[in-house]
Amino acid sequence: MKSKELKIYNIPREKPPLLAMNIKPRKLLFVLLWMALLLFCFSPTFSVLGLVASAICLFALVAMPDRPLLDIYETMLVVYDDHLPDTCFCIYWDELLSWQYIRTQQTDRLRLELVDGQHVECDIFRSRKLFFYLNLLAHGKEKKLIRKRGKNG
């Protein structure tokens, strides 16, 4: 079986990833920062709001920690370990049995099951691109989460 746990520097990188997910949504923060700066510069009535929003965005971009969650390549999925920052798990698409998006109150998780019965889980956030690539590269392998109804419903 080719799928295994590796050190990050041993990842077989043939091309740049199709999707790289980090904890910090940098693109969104940059867009919000530019909008806040435009609001600060061109709207005298909302300049304080623009200044506060730009300060929050700058703080999030500079001071808050960031780490990778996963990378999607044409041949494999790389899931980074939350507890060991220099370790990742490379999963080849042909060895993936199923994937499941699990939404809880605390966090969203992606659960992957391999053909040898091994389970890999990682923190994730909802993303259209993520679901697009998972459905494209692991077509028909999604396992739907069945929610049980309460006594009243």
MOLINZI-V631160 format. One record per pair of residues at least 24 apart in sequence whose C-alpha atoms are under 6 Angstrom apart, sorted by the first residue. I is the first residue (numbers start at 1). J is the second residue. D is the distance in whole Angstrom. If there is no record, write none. Layout:
BEGIN
i={I;I}
j={J;J}
d={D;D}
END
This chain:
BEGIN
i={3;3;3;4;4;5;5;6;6;6;7;7;8;8;8;17;17;18;18;19;19;20;21;21;22;22;22;23;23;24;29;33;98;98;99;99;100;100}
j={90;91;92;89;90;88;89;87;88;89;86;87;86;87;88;72;73;72;73;71;72;71;69;70;67;68;69;66;67;66;57;57;141;142;142;143;142;143}
d={5;5;6;6;6;6;4;6;5;6;6;4;6;5;6;6;5;6;5;6;5;4;5;5;6;4;5;6;6;6;6;6;5;6;5;6;6;5}
END
